[in-house]
Amino acid sequence: MLFCTSNMDQQEEIKKNRYNFSFKRIVSRLFLTGVVGIIFGIVMFPFMRVADGLLFQQKASIGGENLLRMIALWGIFTAIVTLFTFWKKHFRMVSVLLIVCWIISLALGGLFLFVNQSSLECKRSTPYVLDSEFNRAFDLKVQRLNVEKSNGTYWGITYNYRNCLDVQYYEKSEELGAEGLFFAVDPTLQNLKIFISSDYKSYDDLTISTILIHELTHVGQYIDETINKTKSDCFGNEAEAFISQTILLSQLNQEEVRSIYSRIRENINANPAFKILLGVEQTQGEEYNACVTLGKANNLTDQQLNECIWTGMKNKLEVEIKANPYYQEQCKNNSSRTN
């Protein structure tokens, strides 16, 4: 009889402790939950993707991917801890708190997905698979144009969308009708498709770079128009794209520039991309000489001189582009094909 009474008292004591919600016990379990959460965080590190050296939107997309991984891993780790605590019948409050944290993280993750889905940022955490020469051309422009500090330029805007850039060779080059084309057909900005004529498969990275910078300028124009809901002039866009090519040329090192002009002198028709580049560069030279003369007569500042050169160059290029039947046809209906 005494044994039975003792056993009943012990069961009552266990039951009492099970539902003990004293301040001291709650604080101790919160502390233990925090310790377990820190351990979870440390264990998660090897599963996270590193975004060092990437641009803002690339970091943001990888950050979003890491957030979803953290939520999934927290759920898995919580399930493991919960099975153990409920099996051993110890520290079950810790499991309940971990489950509450996981539910909160699910709600925040759902909110993040909802907000991210409605945004026009590049949501891809990995780039499209591109031929190696395209990646090398991208890297060359990143280095020469310092795109991380060029957020106000079209190529700076474009490089935030690098993971959404899909650059491919177009096999039927005669149908393409140009060195390269950007197809502005995705208003979500997740597939910014550029085609380069397959005639350039055997050409070097400098050639590919001069073609790509033109098309990347069109991509930046399209992104800017889509986000800000504006509409720009087709002929003006083409002029700006040609100006971008001369800016790239001005940032190349002496050996690279020497290589370009050496090949132009040997056979100007051997590389159509360089022939175009030479024509635009000559236009820049003419405007430079005209503005220097104007500057001496009117005491223009360096800033005014630069504005004179680039404005005059754009205006002159627009006149030439408007007189070109190819661009007349392309711009007639604001075609989604942008040369």
DRENFISE-395461 format. One line per field, with one value per residue (C-alpha): residue number from 1; residue in three letters; y, x, z. Coordinates in nm, 2 decimals, always signed. Each point is the difference from the previous one (the first is absolute). Layout:
// DRENFISE-395461
num	[NUM / ...]
residuo	[ALA / ...]
Y	[Y / ...]
X	[X / ...]
Z	[Z / ...]
END
This chain:
// DRENFISE-395461
num	[1 / 2 / 3 / 4 / 5 / 6 / 7 / 8 / 9 / 10 / 11 / 12 / 13 / 14 / 15 / 16 / 17 / 18 / 19 / 20 / 21 / 22 / 23 / 24 / 25 / 26 / 27 / 28 / 29 / 30 / 31 / 32 / 33 / 34 / 35 / 36 / 37 / 38 / 39 / 40 / 41 / 42 / 43 / 44 / 45 / 46 / 47 / 48 / 49 / 50 / 51 / 52 / 53 / 54 / 55 / 56 / 57 / 58 / 59 / 60 / 61 / 62 / 63 / 64 / 65 / 66 / 67 / 68 / 69 / 70 / 71 / 72 / 73 / 74 / 75 / 76 / 77 / 78 / 79 / 80 / 81 / 82 / 83 / 84 / 85 / 86 / 87 / 88 / 89 / 90 / 91 / 92 / 93 / 94 / 95 / 96 / 97 / 98 / 99 / 100 / 101 / 102 / 103 / 104 / 105 / 106 / 107 / 108 / 109 / 110 / 111 / 112 / 113 / 114 / 115 / 116 / 117 / 118 / 119 / 120 / 121 / 122 / 123 / 124 / 125 / 126 / 127 / 128 / 129 / 130 / 131 / 132 / 133 / 134 / 135 / 136 / 137 / 138 / 139 / 140 / 141 / 142 / 143 / 144 / 145 / 146 / 147 / 148 / 149 / 150 / 151 / 152 / 153 / 154 / 155 / 156 / 157 / 158 / 159 / 160 / 161 / 162 / 163 / 164 / 165 / 166 / 167 / 168 / 169 / 170 / 171 / 172 / 173 / 174 / 175 / 176 / 177 / 178 / 179 / 180 / 181 / 182 / 183 / 184 / 185 / 186 / 187 / 188 / 189 / 190 / 191 / 192 / 193 / 194 / 195 / 196 / 197 / 198 / 199 / 200 / 201 / 202 / 203 / 204 / 205 / 206 / 207 / 208 / 209 / 210 / 211 / 212 / 213 / 214 / 215 / 216 / 217 / 218 / 219 / 220 / 221 / 222 / 223 / 224 / 225 / 226 / 227 / 228 / 229 / 230 / 231 / 232 / 233 / 234 / 235 / 236 / 237 / 238 / 239 / 240 / 241 / 242 / 243 / 244 / 245 / 246 / 247 / 248 / 249 / 250 / 251 / 252 / 253 / 254 / 255 / 256 / 257 / 258 / 259 / 260 / 261 / 262 / 263 / 264 / 265 / 266 / 267 / 268 / 269 / 270 / 271 / 272 / 273 / 274 / 275 / 276 / 277 / 278 / 279 / 280 / 281 / 282 / 283 / 284 / 285 / 286 / 287 / 288 / 289 / 290 / 291 / 292 / 293 / 294 / 295 / 296 / 297 / 298 / 299 / 300 / 301 / 302 / 303 / 304 / 305 / 306 / 307 / 308 / 309 / 310 / 311 / 312 / 313 / 314 / 315 / 316 / 317 / 318 / 319 / 320 / 321 / 322 / 323 / 324 / 325 / 326 / 327 / 328 / 329 / 330 / 331 / 332 / 333 / 334 / 335 / 336 / 337 / 338 / 339]
residuo	[MET / LEU / PHE / CYS / THR / SER / ASN / MET / ASP / GLN / GLN / GLU / GLU / ILE / LYS / LYS / ASN / ARG / TYR / ASN / PHE / SER / PHE / LYS / ARG / ILE / VAL / SER / ARG / LEU / PHE / LEU / THR / GLY / VAL / VAL / GLY / ILE / ILE / PHE / GLY / ILE / VAL / MET / PHE / PRO / PHE / MET / ARG / VAL / ALA / ASP / GLY / LEU / LEU / PHE / GLN / GLN / LYS / ALA / SER / ILE / GLY / GLY / GLU / ASN / LEU / LEU / ARG / MET / ILE / ALA / LEU / TRP / GLY / ILE / PHE / THR / ALA / ILE / VAL / THR / LEU / PHE / THR / PHE / TRP / LYS / LYS / HIS / PHE / ARG / MET / VAL / SER / VAL / LEU / LEU / ILE / VAL / CYS / TRP / ILE / ILE / SER / LEU / ALA / LEU / GLY / GLY / LEU / PHE / LEU / PHE / VAL / ASN / GLN / SER / SER / LEU / GLU / CYS / LYS / ARG / SER / THR / PRO / TYR / VAL / LEU / ASP / SER / GLU / PHE / ASN / ARG / ALA / PHE / ASP / LEU / LYS / VAL / GLN / ARG / LEU / ASN / VAL / GLU / LYS / SER / ASN / GLY / THR / TYR / TRP / GLY / ILE / THR / TYR / ASN / TYR / ARG / ASN / CYS / LEU / ASP / VAL / GLN / TYR / TYR / GLU / LYS / SER / GLU / GLU / LEU / GLY / ALA / GLU / GLY / LEU / PHE / PHE / ALA / VAL / ASP / PRO / THR / LEU / GLN / ASN / LEU / LYS / ILE / PHE / ILE / SER / SER / ASP / TYR / LYS / SER / TYR / ASP / ASP / LEU / THR / ILE / SER / THR / ILE / LEU / ILE / HIS / GLU / LEU / THR / HIS / VAL / GLY / GLN / TYR / ILE / ASP / GLU / THR / ILE / ASN / LYS / THR / LYS / SER / ASP / CYS / PHE / GLY / ASN / GLU / ALA / GLU / ALA / PHE / ILE / SER / GLN / THR / ILE / LEU / LEU / SER / GLN / LEU / ASN / GLN / GLU / GLU / VAL / ARG / SER / ILE / TYR / SER / ARG / ILE / ARG / GLU / ASN / ILE / ASN / ALA / ASN / PRO / ALA / PHE / LYS / ILE / LEU / LEU / GLY / VAL / GLU / GLN / THR / GLN / GLY / GLU / GLU / TYR / ASN / ALA / CYS / VAL / THR / LEU / GLY / LYS / ALA / ASN / ASN / LEU / THR / ASP / GLN / GLN / LEU / ASN / GLU / CYS / ILE / TRP / THR / GLY / MET / LYS / ASN / LYS / LEU / GLU / VAL / GLU / ILE / LYS / ALA / ASN / PRO / TYR / TYR / GLN / GLU / GLN / CYS / LYS / ASN / ASN / SER / SER / ARG / THR / ASN]
Y	[+0.00 / +0.24 / -0.10 / +0.09 / +0.34 / +0.08 / -0.09 / +0.22 / +0.29 / -0.04 / +0.00 / +0.31 / +0.17 / -0.09 / +0.14 / +0.31 / +0.06 / -0.07 / +0.30 / +0.22 / +0.35 / +0.19 / +0.30 / -0.17 / -0.30 / +0.20 / +0.22 / -0.31 / -0.15 / +0.32 / +0.01 / -0.36 / +0.07 / +0.28 / -0.22 / -0.27 / +0.27 / +0.12 / -0.36 / -0.03 / +0.31 / -0.13 / -0.33 / +0.18 / +0.19 / -0.27 / -0.01 / +0.37 / +0.15 / +0.27 / +0.32 / +0.18 / +0.20 / +0.01 / +0.30 / +0.12 / -0.20 / -0.31 / +0.02 / +0.06 / -0.30 / -0.23 / +0.15 / -0.09 / -0.35 / -0.03 / +0.12 / -0.28 / -0.25 / +0.12 / -0.04 / -0.36 / -0.09 / +0.15 / -0.22 / -0.31 / +0.07 / +0.08 / -0.33 / -0.19 / +0.18 / -0.04 / -0.38 / -0.03 / +0.22 / -0.15 / -0.35 / +0.08 / +0.22 / +0.27 / +0.36 / -0.02 / +0.37 / +0.06 / -0.19 / +0.19 / +0.33 / -0.12 / -0.09 / +0.34 / +0.16 / -0.22 / +0.10 / +0.37 / -0.06 / -0.17 / +0.31 / +0.24 / -0.23 / +0.01 / +0.37 / +0.03 / -0.23 / +0.21 / +0.33 / -0.14 / -0.15 / +0.34 / +0.18 / +0.05 / -0.10 / -0.28 / -0.30 / -0.25 / -0.10 / -0.17 / +0.13 / -0.16 / -0.24 / +0.21 / -0.08 / +0.08 / +0.29 / +0.18 / -0.03 / +0.12 / +0.30 / +0.08 / -0.01 / +0.22 / +0.27 / -0.03 / +0.07 / +0.27 / +0.19 / -0.04 / -0.10 / -0.02 / +0.39 / +0.05 / -0.04 / +0.31 / -0.15 / -0.25 / -0.26 / +0.05 / -0.07 / -0.30 / -0.16 / -0.01 / -0.24 / -0.21 / -0.32 / +0.07 / +0.06 / -0.28 / +0.05 / -0.25 / -0.03 / +0.02 / -0.26 / +0.15 / +0.32 / +0.11 / +0.02 / +0.19 / +0.29 / +0.15 / -0.09 / -0.03 / +0.04 / +0.04 / -0.14 / +0.22 / -0.24 / -0.08 / +0.27 / -0.20 / +0.05 / -0.36 / -0.10 / +0.28 / -0.17 / +0.12 / -0.17 / +0.04 / -0.10 / -0.34 / +0.16 / +0.12 / -0.34 / +0.00 / +0.36 / +0.11 / +0.14 / +0.37 / -0.04 / -0.17 / +0.27 / +0.29 / -0.18 / -0.09 / +0.35 / +0.13 / -0.26 / +0.04 / +0.37 / -0.10 / -0.24 / +0.29 / +0.22 / -0.26 / -0.06 / +0.37 / +0.04 / -0.31 / +0.11 / +0.37 / -0.06 / +0.24 / -0.01 / +0.12 / +0.08 / -0.29 / +0.20 / +0.16 / -0.34 / -0.12 / +0.31 / -0.06 / -0.36 / +0.10 / +0.26 / -0.28 / -0.18 / +0.31 / +0.03 / -0.37 / +0.07 / +0.30 / -0.22 / -0.28 / -0.02 / +0.11 / -0.36 / -0.08 / +0.32 / -0.06 / -0.35 / +0.14 / +0.27 / -0.24 / -0.24 / +0.29 / +0.12 / -0.36 / -0.05 / +0.23 / -0.24 / -0.30 / +0.10 / +0.17 / +0.07 / +0.20 / +0.18 / +0.12 / +0.10 / +0.20 / +0.19 / +0.10 / +0.09 / +0.23 / +0.17 / +0.06 / +0.14 / +0.25 / +0.12 / +0.02 / +0.23 / +0.21 / +0.04 / +0.08 / +0.28 / +0.12 / -0.03 / +0.22 / +0.26 / +0.00 / -0.11 / -0.32 / -0.19 / -0.36 / -0.11 / +0.22 / -0.13 / -0.37 / +0.08 / +0.17 / -0.31 / -0.26 / +0.20 / +0.09 / -0.36 / -0.13 / +0.25 / -0.08 / -0.38 / +0.04 / +0.18 / -0.28 / -0.27 / +0.17 / +0.00 / -0.37 / -0.22 / -0.29 / +0.22 / +0.17 / -0.34 / -0.11 / +0.31 / +0.04 / -0.22 / +0.02 / -0.36 / -0.22 / -0.09 / +0.25 / +0.01]
X	[+0.00 / +0.28 / +0.17 / -0.31 / -0.04 / +0.36 / -0.04 / -0.31 / +0.18 / +0.29 / -0.24 / -0.17 / +0.34 / +0.09 / -0.33 / +0.05 / +0.34 / -0.12 / -0.24 / +0.23 / -0.01 / +0.19 / +0.19 / +0.33 / -0.08 / -0.12 / +0.32 / +0.22 / -0.18 / +0.02 / +0.38 / +0.04 / -0.21 / +0.24 / +0.30 / -0.16 / -0.08 / +0.37 / +0.10 / -0.25 / +0.15 / +0.36 / -0.11 / -0.17 / +0.31 / +0.13 / -0.33 / -0.01 / +0.12 / +0.27 / -0.07 / +0.34 / +0.11 / -0.35 / -0.22 / -0.30 / -0.28 / +0.21 / +0.07 / -0.37 / -0.11 / +0.25 / -0.10 / -0.36 / +0.10 / +0.20 / -0.30 / -0.21 / +0.27 / +0.02 / -0.37 / +0.01 / +0.30 / -0.15 / -0.31 / +0.22 / +0.21 / -0.31 / -0.16 / +0.30 / +0.02 / -0.38 / +0.01 / +0.28 / -0.16 / -0.35 / +0.16 / +0.21 / -0.27 / +0.25 / +0.02 / -0.32 / -0.06 / +0.32 / -0.14 / -0.33 / +0.20 / +0.20 / -0.32 / -0.14 / +0.32 / -0.03 / -0.36 / +0.10 / +0.28 / -0.25 / -0.23 / +0.30 / +0.12 / -0.35 / -0.01 / +0.35 / -0.11 / -0.32 / +0.19 / +0.29 / -0.25 / -0.15 / +0.34 / +0.18 / +0.34 / +0.20 / -0.11 / +0.24 / +0.27 / +0.21 / +0.08 / -0.11 / +0.25 / +0.21 / +0.29 / +0.33 / +0.08 / -0.31 / +0.09 / +0.35 / -0.14 / -0.22 / +0.29 / +0.20 / -0.27 / -0.04 / +0.37 / +0.04 / -0.33 / +0.00 / -0.37 / -0.03 / +0.04 / -0.21 / -0.35 / -0.12 / +0.10 / -0.19 / +0.28 / +0.01 / -0.38 / +0.05 / +0.27 / -0.24 / -0.20 / +0.29 / -0.16 / -0.29 / +0.21 / -0.04 / +0.26 / +0.01 / +0.13 / -0.26 / +0.08 / -0.19 / +0.20 / -0.15 / -0.34 / +0.14 / +0.10 / +0.25 / +0.30 / -0.22 / -0.36 / -0.18 / -0.35 / -0.21 / -0.28 / +0.00 / -0.17 / +0.09 / +0.37 / +0.09 / +0.12 / +0.18 / +0.10 / +0.28 / +0.10 / +0.34 / +0.06 / +0.16 / +0.24 / +0.19 / +0.06 / +0.37 / +0.06 / +0.19 / -0.13 / +0.06 / -0.23 / -0.27 / +0.03 / -0.05 / -0.32 / -0.13 / +0.05 / -0.24 / -0.26 / +0.04 / -0.07 / -0.34 / -0.06 / +0.06 / -0.24 / -0.27 / +0.04 / -0.02 / -0.31 / -0.17 / +0.07 / -0.08 / -0.28 / +0.15 / +0.05 / +0.32 / +0.08 / +0.12 / +0.25 / +0.13 / +0.04 / +0.21 / +0.22 / +0.06 / +0.09 / +0.27 / +0.13 / +0.04 / +0.23 / +0.23 / +0.00 / +0.12 / +0.26 / +0.13 / +0.04 / +0.20 / +0.37 / +0.26 / +0.07 / -0.37 / -0.05 / +0.31 / -0.13 / -0.33 / +0.16 / +0.26 / -0.27 / -0.19 / +0.31 / +0.06 / -0.35 / -0.28 / -0.26 / +0.13 / -0.17 / -0.34 / -0.04 / +0.33 / -0.10 / -0.31 / +0.20 / +0.24 / -0.28 / -0.15 / +0.35 / +0.06 / -0.33 / +0.12 / +0.33 / -0.18 / -0.23 / +0.31 / +0.18 / -0.31 / -0.06 / +0.36 / -0.02 / -0.33 / +0.15 / +0.30 / -0.23 / -0.25 / +0.22 / -0.19 / +0.07 / +0.11 / -0.36 / -0.15 / +0.26 / -0.10 / -0.37 / +0.07 / +0.19 / -0.25 / -0.31 / +0.14 / +0.10 / -0.35 / -0.17 / +0.22 / -0.04 / -0.38 / +0.00 / +0.21 / -0.22 / -0.33 / +0.14 / +0.07 / -0.28 / +0.08 / -0.06 / -0.30 / -0.17 / +0.10 / -0.12 / -0.31 / -0.21 / +0.22 / +0.10 / +0.10 / +0.31 / +0.26 / +0.33]
Z	[+0.00 / +0.08 / -0.33 / -0.20 / +0.18 / -0.07 / -0.36 / -0.04 / +0.16 / -0.24 / -0.30 / +0.14 / +0.03 / -0.35 / -0.13 / +0.20 / -0.14 / -0.35 / +0.02 / +0.19 / -0.17 / +0.27 / -0.11 / +0.08 / -0.21 / -0.30 / +0.01 / +0.02 / -0.30 / -0.20 / +0.07 / -0.10 / -0.32 / -0.08 / +0.04 / -0.22 / -0.26 / +0.00 / -0.06 / -0.28 / -0.16 / +0.02 / -0.15 / -0.29 / -0.11 / -0.23 / -0.18 / -0.09 / -0.33 / +0.01 / -0.19 / +0.03 / -0.30 / -0.16 / -0.07 / +0.21 / -0.17 / -0.03 / +0.37 / +0.07 / -0.20 / +0.17 / +0.34 / -0.08 / -0.09 / +0.33 / +0.19 / -0.14 / +0.08 / +0.36 / +0.04 / -0.14 / +0.21 / +0.32 / -0.06 / -0.05 / +0.31 / +0.21 / -0.11 / +0.12 / +0.33 / +0.05 / -0.06 / +0.26 / +0.27 / -0.03 / +0.01 / +0.31 / +0.14 / +0.09 / -0.12 / -0.20 / +0.05 / -0.20 / -0.29 / +0.02 / -0.01 / -0.29 / -0.19 / +0.08 / -0.15 / -0.30 / -0.06 / +0.03 / -0.25 / -0.24 / +0.02 / -0.06 / -0.29 / -0.16 / +0.03 / -0.16 / -0.29 / -0.05 / -0.01 / -0.21 / -0.25 / -0.07 / -0.04 / -0.33 / +0.14 / -0.15 / +0.22 / -0.14 / +0.25 / -0.28 / -0.34 / -0.33 / -0.15 / -0.25 / -0.23 / +0.17 / -0.24 / +0.11 / +0.37 / -0.08 / -0.19 / +0.30 / +0.23 / -0.23 / +0.01 / +0.37 / +0.04 / -0.26 / +0.07 / +0.38 / -0.01 / +0.38 / +0.00 / -0.31 / +0.14 / -0.20 / -0.33 / -0.22 / +0.03 / +0.38 / +0.01 / -0.22 / +0.21 / +0.30 / -0.23 / -0.11 / +0.13 / -0.23 / -0.31 / -0.25 / -0.28 / -0.28 / -0.36 / -0.27 / -0.26 / -0.29 / -0.01 / -0.33 / +0.18 / +0.29 / -0.23 / +0.24 / +0.22 / +0.30 / +0.11 / +0.34 / +0.01 / +0.23 / +0.06 / +0.37 / +0.21 / +0.32 / -0.08 / +0.08 / -0.35 / -0.17 / -0.32 / -0.22 / -0.33 / -0.15 / -0.36 / -0.03 / -0.25 / +0.31 / +0.15 / -0.10 / +0.10 / +0.31 / +0.33 / -0.10 / -0.30 / +0.21 / +0.26 / -0.25 / -0.12 / +0.34 / +0.15 / -0.28 / +0.09 / +0.37 / -0.04 / -0.16 / +0.29 / +0.25 / -0.20 / +0.00 / +0.38 / +0.07 / -0.22 / +0.16 / +0.36 / -0.05 / -0.25 / -0.25 / -0.38 / -0.16 / -0.36 / -0.21 / -0.20 / +0.32 / +0.15 / -0.29 / +0.02 / +0.37 / -0.07 / -0.25 / +0.25 / +0.25 / -0.24 / -0.02 / +0.38 / +0.02 / -0.26 / +0.21 / +0.30 / -0.16 / +0.06 / -0.26 / -0.11 / -0.05 / -0.20 / -0.21 / -0.08 / -0.12 / -0.23 / -0.13 / -0.13 / -0.14 / -0.20 / -0.12 / -0.14 / +0.10 / -0.14 / +0.19 / +0.32 / -0.05 / +0.37 / +0.00 / -0.32 / +0.18 / +0.30 / -0.22 / -0.16 / +0.34 / +0.14 / -0.30 / +0.07 / +0.35 / -0.12 / -0.23 / +0.28 / +0.24 / -0.25 / -0.05 / +0.37 / +0.08 / -0.25 / +0.15 / +0.35 / -0.08 / -0.14 / +0.29 / +0.29 / +0.07 / +0.32 / -0.02 / +0.09 / -0.27 / -0.25 / +0.08 / -0.03 / -0.33 / -0.13 / +0.11 / -0.09 / -0.34 / -0.06 / +0.09 / -0.22 / -0.30 / +0.05 / +0.02 / -0.34 / -0.15 / +0.16 / -0.12 / -0.35 / +0.01 / -0.15 / +0.24 / +0.31 / -0.17 / -0.03 / +0.35 / +0.17 / -0.21 / +0.23 / +0.31 / -0.07 / +0.29 / -0.20 / +0.10 / -0.19]
END
